[in-house]
């Protein structure tokens, strides 16, 4: 219950859950019964979204313009900077909603060319039902990986791999959801335990390769200190590396 409480304080989790429930009700009342079989396709689709967004957007090179850097800091850099800050565990609503809308539009358009009469219910089953359920699973496992709580075997496995991303090499293990490691292996961003033994930790690991006292980081920390509940001690410690 404590983890659910933490998770559902976050706006994106609340909104995405409401959309998923609304879509499920719509599918149950209006959609054909067989469309539920397509919910399962939302799982790999969302896992690909998770990997692609994390690798290619959240880990973009730090922008020179402060306003752009601030957006990236809120989206992900800040989470690496302060990995135990609960307010930085979750995807912002202004990231989650556009990704959802884009995924739904692309899926609906593609299906319209194949099964135009059933494009809408199948797209609803895949994206706002199956996809959001997978997204919520991602948020659960990601939050759990960063909390000092008793964990199941699956949660411990996720935590082990995710810790490698945070504290060993941020260019590896971009997945979080269980099973998503298959994508890392296919894409060449996995790293096995034997390789880790001979690899040095990347310099400035918590700031994604930036110097901890970079002026953009300092400005972002100060700007969002009240939003994320960052104390002056935490900010000073982060700047010192």
VMD Tcl script that draws the C-alpha trace (Angstrom):
set ca {
  {0.00 0.00 0.00}
  {2.86 2.38 0.74}
  {4.25 1.96 -2.79}
  {0.81 2.49 -4.33}
  {0.46 5.65 -2.29}
  {3.79 6.96 -3.60}
  {2.91 6.02 -7.15}
  {-0.56 7.56 -7.18}
  {0.62 10.91 -5.88}
  {1.98 11.46 -9.37}
  {-0.28 13.20 -11.89}
  {0.75 11.16 -14.93}
  {0.00 7.90 -13.12}
  {-3.43 9.20 -12.10}
  {-4.32 10.45 -15.57}
  {-3.03 7.40 -17.42}
  {-4.91 5.08 -15.07}
  {-8.13 7.01 -15.69}
  {-7.61 6.80 -19.46}
  {-6.91 3.07 -19.28}
  {-10.05 2.40 -17.23}
  {-12.15 4.57 -19.55}
  {-10.77 2.75 -22.60}
  {-11.41 -0.65 -20.99}
  {-15.02 0.30 -20.20}
  {-15.51 1.57 -23.77}
  {-14.07 -1.66 -25.18}
  {-16.26 -3.80 -22.92}
  {-19.47 -1.91 -23.76}
  {-19.01 -0.96 -27.41}
  {-16.10 -2.92 -28.86}
  {-16.31 -6.51 -30.18}
  {-15.42 -9.15 -27.61}
  {-12.60 -10.57 -29.71}
  {-10.78 -7.19 -29.67}
  {-9.62 -8.00 -26.12}
  {-7.23 -10.54 -27.64}
  {-5.20 -7.64 -29.01}
  {-4.49 -6.17 -25.58}
  {-1.43 -8.41 -25.36}
  {0.15 -6.62 -28.33}
  {0.29 -3.47 -26.23}
  {2.94 -5.06 -24.02}
  {5.82 -5.35 -26.54}
  {4.73 -2.10 -28.21}
  {5.01 -0.18 -24.95}
  {8.29 -1.88 -24.08}
  {9.70 -0.59 -27.37}
  {8.36 2.87 -26.50}
  {9.99 2.62 -23.07}
  {13.37 1.67 -24.51}
  {13.31 4.19 -27.38}
  {12.19 7.12 -25.25}
  {14.74 6.35 -22.56}
  {17.66 5.82 -24.91}
  {17.06 8.35 -27.67}
  {15.19 11.18 -25.92}
  {15.91 11.08 -22.18}
  {19.61 10.52 -22.81}
  {20.06 13.23 -25.42}
  {23.30 15.21 -25.18}
  {22.77 18.10 -22.74}
  {21.31 21.11 -24.61}
  {23.24 24.35 -24.54}
  {20.11 26.47 -24.06}
  {19.03 26.52 -20.43}
  {15.30 26.27 -21.20}
  {15.85 23.09 -23.23}
  {18.18 21.69 -20.59}
  {15.55 22.39 -17.94}
  {13.00 20.31 -19.87}
  {15.42 17.40 -20.13}
  {16.33 17.80 -16.47}
  {12.69 17.47 -15.45}
  {12.15 14.57 -17.84}
  {15.16 12.50 -16.79}
  {18.50 14.18 -15.98}
  {17.20 15.18 -12.57}
  {16.35 11.58 -11.77}
  {19.96 10.55 -12.37}
  {21.16 13.56 -10.40}
  {18.95 12.64 -7.41}
  {18.07 8.94 -7.88}
  {16.38 8.54 -4.50}
  {14.10 11.58 -4.85}
  {10.58 10.13 -5.11}
  {9.21 13.11 -7.02}
  {11.67 12.35 -9.82}
  {10.83 8.66 -10.14}
  {7.97 9.11 -12.59}
  {7.47 10.23 -16.19}
  {6.06 13.79 -16.38}
  {2.50 14.16 -17.66}
  {3.72 16.39 -20.51}
  {5.81 13.44 -21.74}
  {3.32 10.63 -21.08}
  {0.30 12.16 -22.82}
  {2.01 13.13 -26.13}
  {3.60 9.67 -26.34}
  {0.21 8.06 -25.71}
  {-1.57 10.21 -28.31}
  {1.15 9.66 -30.91}
  {1.18 5.90 -30.34}
  {-2.59 5.73 -30.61}
  {-2.72 7.85 -33.77}
  {-0.01 5.81 -35.51}
  {-1.61 2.49 -34.50}
  {-5.09 3.57 -35.54}
  {-3.85 4.90 -38.89}
  {-1.89 1.71 -39.63}
  {-4.84 -0.52 -38.73}
  {-7.16 1.59 -40.86}
  {-5.34 0.33 -43.95}
  {-5.62 -3.31 -42.84}
  {-8.96 -3.65 -41.04}
  {-10.74 -0.30 -41.47}
  {-14.01 -1.52 -39.94}
  {-12.28 -2.58 -36.70}
  {-9.33 -0.18 -36.58}
  {-10.69 1.79 -33.63}
  {-11.46 -1.04 -31.16}
  {-8.22 -2.87 -31.98}
  {-6.20 0.34 -31.54}
  {-7.97 0.97 -28.22}
  {-7.13 -2.55 -27.06}
  {-3.46 -2.22 -28.02}
  {-2.61 1.32 -26.88}
  {-4.75 2.77 -24.06}
  {-5.54 -0.64 -22.55}
  {-2.53 -2.90 -23.10}
  {-0.01 -0.10 -23.54}
  {-1.01 1.89 -20.47}
  {-1.18 -1.25 -18.33}
  {2.42 -1.95 -19.36}
  {3.35 1.68 -18.67}
  {1.91 1.41 -15.16}
  {3.88 -1.79 -14.67}
  {7.01 0.09 -15.74}
  {6.33 2.86 -13.23}
  {5.82 0.26 -10.48}
  {9.05 -1.62 -11.18}
  {11.05 1.57 -11.69}
  {9.83 3.04 -8.41}
  {10.51 -0.25 -6.60}
  {14.05 -0.41 -8.00}
  {14.80 2.88 -6.24}
  {13.16 2.10 -2.90}
  {14.74 0.18 0.03}
  {11.78 -2.19 0.39}
  {11.35 -6.00 0.43}
  {11.24 -7.19 -3.18}
  {10.09 -10.22 -5.10}
  {12.58 -12.19 -7.21}
  {11.45 -10.32 -10.34}
  {11.75 -6.95 -8.60}
  {15.25 -7.83 -7.37}
  {16.28 -8.79 -10.91}
  {14.97 -5.49 -12.30}
  {16.72 -3.58 -9.51}
  {20.06 -5.29 -10.23}
  {19.98 -4.38 -13.92}
  {18.64 -0.87 -13.34}
  {21.35 -0.16 -10.77}
  {23.93 -0.96 -13.44}
  {22.38 1.78 -15.59}
  {22.46 4.32 -12.76}
  {25.71 3.50 -11.02}
  {27.94 1.70 -13.52}
  {27.25 2.68 -17.13}
  {24.35 4.94 -18.13}
  {24.72 3.89 -21.78}
  {23.56 0.36 -20.91}
  {20.34 -1.30 -19.76}
  {17.72 1.20 -20.90}
  {14.79 -1.13 -20.22}
  {13.05 -1.37 -16.85}
  {9.98 -3.55 -17.35}
  {10.56 -7.29 -16.76}
  {11.38 -8.95 -20.07}
  {12.47 -5.68 -21.62}
  {16.09 -6.74 -21.31}
  {15.56 -8.71 -24.54}
  {15.44 -5.36 -26.35}
  {18.71 -4.25 -24.74}
  {20.36 -7.47 -25.85}
  {19.06 -7.16 -29.41}
  {20.06 -3.48 -29.58}
  {23.54 -4.09 -28.15}
  {23.03 -2.08 -24.95}
  {23.22 -4.99 -22.54}
  {26.30 -5.80 -20.50}
  {26.92 -9.08 -18.68}
  {28.32 -9.61 -15.22}
  {31.73 -10.77 -16.48}
  {32.16 -7.61 -18.55}
  {31.23 -5.49 -15.55}
  {34.11 -6.98 -13.55}
  {36.64 -5.41 -15.90}
  {34.81 -2.14 -16.61}
  {35.45 1.05 -14.70}
  {32.47 3.07 -13.61}
  {31.83 5.93 -16.04}
  {33.11 9.28 -14.79}
  {30.43 11.65 -13.48}
  {27.95 8.78 -13.60}
  {25.16 10.58 -11.71}
  {25.24 13.59 -14.02}
  {25.36 11.57 -17.25}
  {28.94 12.58 -18.01}
  {28.55 16.28 -17.22}
  {30.72 17.90 -14.59}
  {28.60 18.08 -11.42}
  {29.25 21.82 -11.17}
  {28.19 22.57 -14.77}
  {26.32 25.89 -14.77}
  {23.29 24.30 -16.46}
  {23.00 21.70 -13.73}
  {23.42 24.30 -11.00}
  {20.73 26.50 -12.55}
  {18.31 23.59 -12.96}
  {18.81 22.36 -9.39}
  {18.14 25.80 -8.01}
  {15.15 26.39 -10.28}
  {13.43 23.13 -9.34}
  {14.55 22.86 -5.71}
  {11.09 23.66 -4.33}
  {9.31 21.50 -6.93}
  {11.28 18.40 -5.99}
  {11.94 19.24 -2.35}
  {15.71 19.55 -2.77}
  {17.53 20.95 0.25}
  {20.50 23.30 0.02}
  {22.64 20.52 1.47}
  {21.57 18.08 -1.27}
  {22.22 20.67 -3.97}
  {25.66 21.48 -2.61}
  {26.52 17.79 -2.35}
  {25.39 17.17 -5.94}
  {27.50 20.07 -7.22}
  {30.59 18.73 -5.49}
  {30.23 15.32 -7.12}
}
mol new
graphics top color blue
foreach p $ca { graphics top sphere $p radius 0.5 }
foreach p [lrange $ca 0 end-1] q [lrange $ca 1 end] { graphics top cylinder $p $q radius 0.2 }
display resetview
